[in-house]
Amino acid sequence: MRNLKLNDTIINYSAIDDRDILTLVDAVRAGLKYSFFDSLIQNFPFSLNEWSHYLHLSPRSMQRYKKDKKAFDPIHSEKILQITLLYKKGEDVFGSKEAFNTWLELENVALGGRKPKNLLDNTFGIQLLKDELTRIEYGVLV
């Protein structure tokens, strides 16, 4: 992945991983193009309104990014990639998108009775979900 940028159309959801962190750093600094984001979100069960909430952008701002073919600011690009990496880990831990999607929707005792998807709007929540997925992966249930 080192020779390809995330904004290139060659790269897709399945090619994004955290093995080449410097590529992710460069992509965040450059800002993800809306067209790349648009192709990426086809892999998620989240609506555009949910993405607006996760990125702390109004739906109108999201529409402007799309219309103007803008790149996201680094802070938003980083959040998009964090959620992507988390989603891929969840898919791997649960064995399918469907099983992980179900987990995202269910209230979880280990998460204080919250639905996991409701924690995607900040980095602490994303880290908490990553930690929980690791516990599930290794069978360490609290």
N, C-alpha and C positions, 0 to 999 in steps of 0.2 A: 504494500500500500504506500510505501514511502515515495514513489515516483508519481503518484497520482494525487491530485487534490480532491478533497471531499466535494467541492462544488462542480467537479467534472461530471458529465452525465454518465461516464463509465462506472463510477462508483455508485453503489446502491446500498440499500439497507443491510444486506447480508455481508457487505465488505467492511462495515464499520466495526471496529473492535478497539480494545485498549492496549493492544500489543505494540502499537506505534504511537505513543503518546505525543511525540513531537509533531506528527501530522495533525493530530487533534488540536494541539496548541496553535499551530499555524492557521488552521481552519477557523478557530475561534477568533483569533486576532484579525483575520481578513473579513470575518462575518460570513455566515451562510447565506447564500442567495435564496430568495423566496422560492424560486423554481425547484431548487434542491429540497427545501423544506416540504414543498407541496408533494413531491414524489416520495419523500420519506414518510410522511404522515399516513400514507395509504396502508402502512403496515401496523397501524395502531387503532385501537377501538375508541379513541378519544375524538370528540367533536371539535370543530374549530373554536367553539365557545370555551370548551375545556382547555384547549391550547392557549387561548387568550388569558384565561385565569392562571395557568401554570407559568406563563411568560410575563404576567403582570402588564399586559397590553390590552387596550380596549379592542373589541371586535372591529371597530372602525379603523383603528391603527393597523390591524391585521389586513384589512381590505386595502388600505393604502400601500402597505408593503407589496401586496400582490399586484395592484394596479400599476404602481411605479416600478415594479421589478427590482425592488431594493434588496440590499443585503441587510440582514439583521445586525444589530449592534453586538459587540462581543459578549456582553452579559446575557443576551437572549440566545445567541448561538451556543454558548456554553451550556445553558439550561437544556436546549434541544438535544445536544449530544449526551448530556448526563442522563436524560430520560431515555434516550435511545439505548445507551449502554445498559441501563437498569432493565429496560424491557427485554433486551436480548438475554440478559442473565436470567430473568424470570422465566422466559421461554425455555431456556436450557434446563433450569432447575425443575420446572413442572413438566417438561417434555412436549409441550404444545402451546400454541398461542391461546387456544380455547381454554385450557386448564388455567393458564396464568391470568387470562382475562376474568375468569370466574373468581379467582383469588383476589384480584384487584377490586372487585365489586362487593366482596363480603366483609362485614364488620369483623374485626380481628381483635381478640382478647389481648394478644401480645402487643398490639398497637393502641392500647387504651380504648378499645371498642370502636376505633375509627376504621373506615374503609381505606385500604392502602392507596387507592388512586387519589384520595383527598389529601395526601401528603406530598404530592408531586410539585407543589407550588413553591418549595424552597429547598435549599441544599441540605438542611438538617433533616427534612423529611425524606429526601432521596437517599441520604446516607443511612437513615434508620431502616428504610426498605431494603437497601443493599445488605445491611447487617442481618436483617430478618431472613432474607433469601439465603444467605450463607448458613445461618443456623438450620434452616429447612434442608438445605443441600447436604449438610453433615449430620442431620438427625438430632440436633441439639435443640430440642423444643423446651421453651421455658414455661 
